[in-house]
């Protein structure tokens, strides 16, 4: 494909805007349609980014013949069904993490992708952050063997707010969203599937209906281990912090920054063409469309992560 890739983006909130900012830096791609829950707010975003078509209905955008691909930044509960709608409409699709919050729905997306042959990718951004890419390169080159990952995912969300402090129309989830990042990244970095998984959760919030604290243990087939702590109760530094412990080094990753075990900052500026994980993720999506290949973080590649989340959920329900 040599022509400009025409894109519809669904979800004009905090994360949708991150994608719009990233896409501005990518040649040969144009966002031609923007879908949002509130028409007025969506129009404001469209005006800022020069997007001509605005709607509150994804089907309106899918009906536009020139649209080649869709990026979904919508609530978790819509991800699988909207991915299926995009594929059925003949559009390539990138869906933000998580692929689903019910395993069988994610499996249906993978089955349909295989049937259509379209590019379908999930936004597992940690695969693309330069910090994690450098560690991955070290592992692939045989220069670093992963023994253990220690991961902390901490937010302060005792009310239903998004990353910008604005009220949310849906409820976030520690297991089906935030744990998905680490479960997938651990298997990806270990180069080995997860074969053991255990979870515990704290009290259920009386109005949000979700666990606000969670602890997860994982082991890969090659023996590598991962310990993941998650909380929406953390009134302190926010975000996800990764410690890689291996045979030749210790690495600490904080989003796009990387440090060694002595807290000395490492230069990751030349790992990729950008320091922005979202932009790199989008570049991979569009490159896969142009080259007619499977992208890194394809729905098929990440589906095993959701099998692990499903199994952990069954554990928690049975507890």
C-alpha positions as CSV (number, residue, x, y, z in Angstrom):
1,X,0.0,0.0,0.0
2,X,1.6,3.3,-1.2
3,X,-1.3,5.6,-0.8
4,X,-2.1,7.6,2.4
5,X,-3.6,5.4,5.0
6,X,-7.0,6.9,6.1
7,X,-7.8,6.3,9.7
8,X,-10.9,6.6,11.9
9,X,-10.2,7.0,15.6
10,X,-12.8,6.1,18.2
11,X,-12.4,7.6,21.6
12,X,-11.5,11.3,21.8
13,X,-10.4,11.2,25.5
14,X,-7.0,11.2,27.1
15,X,-5.6,8.2,25.3
16,X,-7.2,9.0,22.0
17,X,-5.4,12.3,22.1
18,X,-2.1,10.6,22.7
19,X,-2.6,8.6,19.5
20,X,-3.6,11.8,17.6
21,X,-0.3,13.4,18.7
22,X,1.7,10.4,17.7
23,X,0.0,10.0,14.3
24,X,0.9,13.7,13.5
25,X,4.5,12.6,13.4
26,X,4.0,9.6,11.0
27,X,4.1,10.3,7.2
28,X,1.5,8.9,5.0
29,X,-1.3,8.6,7.6
30,X,-4.3,10.8,7.9
31,X,-7.1,10.7,10.5
32,X,-10.3,11.4,8.6
33,X,-13.0,10.5,11.1
34,X,-13.3,10.9,14.9
35,X,-15.8,9.1,17.1
36,X,-16.7,10.2,20.6
37,X,-19.4,9.9,23.2
38,X,-20.2,13.6,23.4
39,X,-20.5,15.3,20.0
40,X,-19.6,18.8,21.2
41,X,-16.4,17.7,23.0
42,X,-15.5,15.4,20.1
43,X,-15.9,18.3,17.6
44,X,-13.6,20.4,19.7
45,X,-10.9,17.8,19.4
46,X,-11.5,17.3,15.7
47,X,-11.2,21.0,15.1
48,X,-7.8,21.1,16.9
49,X,-6.4,18.2,14.8
50,X,-8.1,19.1,11.5
51,X,-10.3,16.1,11.3
52,X,-13.3,16.6,8.9
53,X,-15.8,13.9,10.0
54,X,-17.2,13.7,13.5
55,X,-19.7,11.3,14.9
56,X,-20.9,9.5,18.0
57,X,-21.5,6.2,16.2
58,X,-18.7,4.0,15.1
59,X,-20.9,2.5,12.3
60,X,-20.9,5.9,10.6
61,X,-17.2,5.8,10.3
62,X,-17.1,2.2,9.2
63,X,-19.4,3.1,6.4
64,X,-16.9,5.5,5.0
65,X,-15.3,3.7,2.0
66,X,-12.0,5.5,2.2
67,X,-11.3,4.5,5.8
68,X,-8.6,1.8,5.7
69,X,-8.1,1.4,9.4
70,X,-9.6,2.1,12.8
71,X,-7.9,2.8,16.2
72,X,-10.1,2.0,19.2
73,X,-9.5,4.0,22.4
74,X,-13.0,3.3,23.8
75,X,-14.1,1.8,27.1
76,X,-12.7,-1.7,27.9
77,X,-16.2,-3.3,27.7
78,X,-16.5,-2.3,24.0
79,X,-13.1,-3.5,22.8
80,X,-13.9,-7.0,21.5
81,X,-17.2,-6.2,20.0
82,X,-16.0,-3.1,18.2
83,X,-12.9,-4.9,16.9
84,X,-15.2,-7.5,15.4
85,X,-17.3,-4.8,13.9
86,X,-14.2,-3.2,12.3
87,X,-13.0,-6.5,10.9
88,X,-16.4,-7.3,9.5
89,X,-16.4,-3.9,7.8
90,X,-13.2,-4.8,6.1
91,X,-11.1,-2.4,8.2
92,X,-7.7,-3.0,9.8
93,X,-8.0,-2.4,13.5
94,X,-5.7,-1.5,16.4
95,X,-7.6,-1.8,19.7
96,X,-6.2,-0.3,22.9
97,X,-5.3,-2.6,25.8
98,X,-7.1,-4.7,26.9
99,X,-8.3,-6.8,23.9
100,X,-11.2,-8.0,26.0
101,X,-12.5,-8.4,29.5
102,X,-13.9,-11.9,28.8
103,X,-11.5,-14.4,27.3
104,X,-13.9,-16.0,24.8
105,X,-14.6,-12.6,23.3
106,X,-10.9,-12.1,22.6
107,X,-10.7,-15.5,21.1
108,X,-13.5,-14.6,18.7
109,X,-11.5,-11.5,17.6
110,X,-8.5,-13.7,16.8
111,X,-10.6,-16.2,14.9
112,X,-12.1,-13.5,12.8
113,X,-8.7,-11.9,12.1
114,X,-7.4,-15.2,10.8
115,X,-10.5,-15.5,8.6
116,X,-10.3,-12.0,7.1
117,X,-6.5,-11.7,6.9
118,X,-6.7,-8.1,8.0
119,X,-4.2,-6.5,10.4
120,X,-5.5,-6.7,14.0
121,X,-3.3,-5.4,16.7
122,X,-3.7,-4.7,20.4
123,X,-2.1,-1.7,22.2
124,X,0.4,-3.5,24.4
125,X,2.5,-0.4,24.6
126,X,5.2,-1.9,26.9
127,X,6.5,-3.9,24.0
128,X,7.3,-0.6,22.2
129,X,8.6,1.6,25.0
130,X,12.3,2.1,24.2
131,X,13.2,1.1,27.8
132,X,11.7,-2.3,27.4
133,X,12.9,-2.6,23.8
134,X,16.5,-2.2,25.0
135,X,16.1,-5.0,27.5
136,X,14.4,-7.2,24.8
137,X,17.4,-6.6,22.5
138,X,19.8,-7.6,25.2
139,X,17.8,-10.8,25.8
140,X,17.5,-11.6,22.1
141,X,21.3,-11.1,21.7
142,X,22.0,-13.6,24.5
143,X,23.6,-10.8,26.6
144,X,21.0,-10.9,29.4
145,X,19.0,-13.8,30.8
146,X,15.9,-12.9,32.8
147,X,15.5,-14.4,36.2
148,X,12.9,-12.3,37.7
149,X,10.6,-9.3,37.1
150,X,9.3,-7.2,40.0
151,X,6.5,-4.8,38.9
152,X,4.5,-2.2,40.7
153,X,1.4,-0.7,39.2
154,X,0.1,2.1,41.4
155,X,-2.7,4.6,41.0
156,X,-4.9,6.7,43.3
157,X,-8.4,6.1,41.9
158,X,-10.9,5.9,44.7
159,X,-13.4,7.6,42.5
160,X,-14.2,6.9,38.8
161,X,-11.7,9.3,37.1
162,X,-9.5,9.0,34.0
163,X,-5.9,9.9,33.7
164,X,-6.7,13.6,33.3
165,X,-8.8,13.6,36.5
166,X,-12.1,13.7,34.5
167,X,-15.2,11.6,35.4
168,X,-15.3,8.3,33.5
169,X,-18.3,6.7,31.9
170,X,-16.9,3.2,32.6
171,X,-15.0,1.4,35.3
172,X,-11.3,0.5,35.0
173,X,-10.0,-2.8,36.2
174,X,-6.7,-3.9,37.8
175,X,-6.8,-7.5,36.4
176,X,-8.3,-7.1,32.9
177,X,-6.5,-3.8,32.1
178,X,-3.4,-3.0,34.2
179,X,-2.3,-6.6,34.8
180,X,-2.6,-7.3,31.1
181,X,0.4,-5.0,30.4
182,X,2.7,-7.0,32.7
183,X,1.4,-10.5,32.0
184,X,2.1,-10.0,28.3
185,X,5.4,-8.2,28.7
186,X,6.7,-10.8,31.1
187,X,6.0,-13.7,28.6
188,X,7.4,-11.5,25.8
189,X,10.6,-10.7,27.6
190,X,11.1,-14.2,29.0
191,X,10.6,-15.6,25.5
192,X,8.6,-18.4,27.3
193,X,4.9,-18.9,28.0
194,X,3.4,-18.4,31.5
195,X,2.8,-21.9,33.0
196,X,2.0,-21.0,36.6
197,X,-0.1,-18.1,37.9
198,X,-1.6,-17.1,41.2
199,X,-3.5,-14.1,42.4
200,X,-4.9,-12.5,45.6
201,X,-7.1,-9.4,45.8
202,X,-8.2,-7.0,48.5
203,X,-11.6,-5.7,49.4
204,X,-14.1,-4.8,46.7
205,X,-14.9,-1.1,46.5
206,X,-18.6,-0.5,47.7
207,X,-19.6,1.6,44.7
208,X,-17.0,0.9,41.9
209,X,-17.5,-2.9,42.4
210,X,-13.9,-3.7,41.7
211,X,-10.9,-4.9,43.8
212,X,-8.7,-1.9,44.6
213,X,-5.6,-4.0,45.5
214,X,-4.2,-7.1,43.9
215,X,-1.1,-9.3,44.0
216,X,-0.1,-11.7,41.2
217,X,2.7,-14.2,40.8
218,X,3.8,-15.7,37.5
219,X,6.3,-18.3,36.3
220,X,7.3,-19.0,32.7
221,X,8.1,-22.4,31.3
222,X,11.8,-21.5,31.3
223,X,11.8,-20.8,35.1
224,X,11.7,-17.0,35.0
225,X,9.4,-15.4,37.7
226,X,7.3,-12.3,38.0
227,X,5.8,-10.6,41.0
228,X,3.2,-7.9,40.3
229,X,1.6,-5.6,42.8
230,X,-1.3,-3.4,41.8
231,X,-3.3,-0.8,43.6
232,X,-5.9,2.0,43.1
233,X,-5.3,3.1,46.7
234,X,-1.8,4.4,46.3
235,X,-1.4,8.0,47.4
236,X,2.1,8.5,46.2
237,X,4.2,8.2,43.0
238,X,1.9,7.0,40.3
239,X,2.5,4.7,37.3
240,X,4.1,1.3,36.6
241,X,7.7,0.5,37.6
242,X,9.6,-2.5,36.4
243,X,12.7,-4.1,37.8
244,X,14.4,-6.7,35.7
245,X,16.8,-9.0,37.5
246,X,19.1,-11.3,35.4
247,X,22.4,-13.0,35.1
248,X,24.4,-10.0,33.9
249,X,22.5,-6.9,35.1
250,X,19.6,-5.3,36.9
251,X,17.4,-2.9,34.9
252,X,14.7,-0.5,36.2
253,X,12.2,0.7,33.6
254,X,9.9,3.7,34.2
255,X,7.9,4.1,31.0
256,X,10.3,5.3,28.4
257,X,13.3,5.7,30.8
258,X,15.7,3.0,31.8
259,X,18.2,2.8,34.7
260,X,20.6,0.2,35.9
261,X,20.4,-1.3,39.4
262,X,22.5,1.6,40.8
263,X,19.9,4.1,39.5
264,X,22.2,5.4,36.7
265,X,20.2,6.4,33.7
266,X,20.9,4.6,30.5
267,X,20.6,6.2,27.0
268,X,17.7,4.7,25.1
269,X,17.4,7.6,22.7
270,X,18.8,5.5,19.7
271,X,16.8,2.3,20.4
272,X,14.0,3.5,18.0
273,X,13.0,6.5,15.8
274,X,11.1,8.0,18.7
275,X,11.0,8.0,22.5
276,X,7.2,7.9,22.5
277,X,5.9,4.3,23.0
278,X,2.4,5.2,21.6
279,X,3.9,6.7,18.5
280,X,6.1,3.6,18.0
281,X,3.1,1.4,18.5
282,X,1.2,3.3,15.9
283,X,4.2,3.1,13.5
284,X,4.2,-0.7,13.8
285,X,0.4,-0.8,13.1
286,X,0.7,1.2,9.9
287,X,3.9,-0.5,8.8
288,X,2.2,-3.9,9.1
289,X,-0.7,-2.7,7.0
290,X,1.7,-1.4,4.3
291,X,3.8,-4.5,4.3
292,X,1.0,-7.0,4.6
293,X,2.4,-8.7,7.6
294,X,1.5,-9.6,11.2
295,X,2.4,-6.8,13.6
296,X,4.2,-7.1,16.9
297,X,1.4,-7.3,19.5
298,X,-1.0,-8.8,17.0
299,X,-4.3,-10.1,18.6
300,X,-3.0,-13.6,18.1
301,X,0.3,-12.9,19.8
302,X,-1.3,-11.4,22.9
303,X,-4.3,-13.8,23.3
304,X,-2.3,-16.1,25.7
305,X,-2.1,-13.2,28.1
306,X,-5.9,-13.1,28.3
307,X,-6.0,-16.8,28.9
308,X,-3.8,-16.2,32.0
309,X,-6.1,-13.4,33.1
310,X,-9.1,-15.6,32.7
311,X,-7.5,-18.3,34.7
312,X,-6.6,-15.8,37.5
313,X,-10.1,-14.5,37.5
314,X,-11.4,-18.1,38.0
315,X,-9.0,-18.4,41.0
316,X,-10.3,-15.2,42.5
317,X,-13.9,-16.1,42.1
318,X,-13.3,-19.5,43.7
319,X,-11.4,-18.0,46.7
